[in-house]
Amino acid sequence: LSDTLTTSPAGLGEAVIPHLIDASQLEPSLILTLLRRAEELRQPDQSQAVALRGKIMATLFYEPSTRTRLSFESAMLRLGGQVMGAQDAARASSAAKGESLEDTVRVVGGYADIIVLRHPEIGAAERAARVSDVPLINAGDGAGQHPTQALLDLLTIKLELGRLDNLRIGLVGDLKHGRTVRSLSVLLSHFPGNELVLIAPPELAMGEDVLRQLQGRVRTRQESDLSASAGSLDVLYQTRIQAERFSSREDYERLRGVYVVDEALMRRLPEHAIVLHPLPRLDEIDPGVDTDPRAAYFRQAKNGVYMRMALLQWLLGAG
Ligand code: NCD
């Protein structure tokens, strides 16, 4: 992983500590290694049950989560490791007494072998990694990055469609605040022949910082009409309008409900295509769509366990 983020200030002569903060750190060769390992880990294999025996993972979650935290915990437990955590860390950890994130991370690094952090501020994971003596994984930093979600999204596309290249992928909804699509678009740009169709209202368009990273590496097209674009997509990646990132409730109410995947929309989507969503969904995917074989979002959530197993093993030097 990129050396700007991997160098520990801990001291001279110490080995570099790998942290995963941003999708741009993930080189294609590492992505392929992790995909291969995750695919192997889907096959039942008892030898994996002790791979991380004696290791402890700490989860520090300053923002709500179901899938990310529990799939990390499941991954660690399935590898024979142990878990401990502060799930409502803003209120239930010493942060409530005013402790800085940096101090918390320094201390928790003394109790655990790896830290998984979710935080409402962009850049929080990078700040934390700078003082962490153990590998630290960004499990979402505000509207910044969510690299492990992007990895499990790739795994899902690979498993569902058999390839990661020459695909037309529609990223739909709140591309401005959606950290999953911000990370995923960067990972998809490594595979040849892909086209990203960025479908968002102008107010929620993909950030310039990400567009700059994609430039010259992947074809991108900005659209605002989902039903007009649906007919040519291989992947429709729907997202939630991120209410918690809006400063005005009015703006949120105006923009929610602009894109809904319902049965009428599914009739426009090709037979071979899939629908993904990082979840939680509100009303942007009609539950009537869930039984359509192209609705892959619950299979996607399950894949998170295998990808996080692969990642934990890799970061802890055990696979
Ligand atoms: C996403 C997140 O937290 O960024 N969920 C997830 O990690 N599976 C998306 C969201 O909250 O909308």
Residues whose N, C-alpha, C, O or C-beta is under 5 A from the ligand:
A	BS01	NCD	R67 T68 G140 H146 Q149 R179 T180 R240 P278 L279 P280
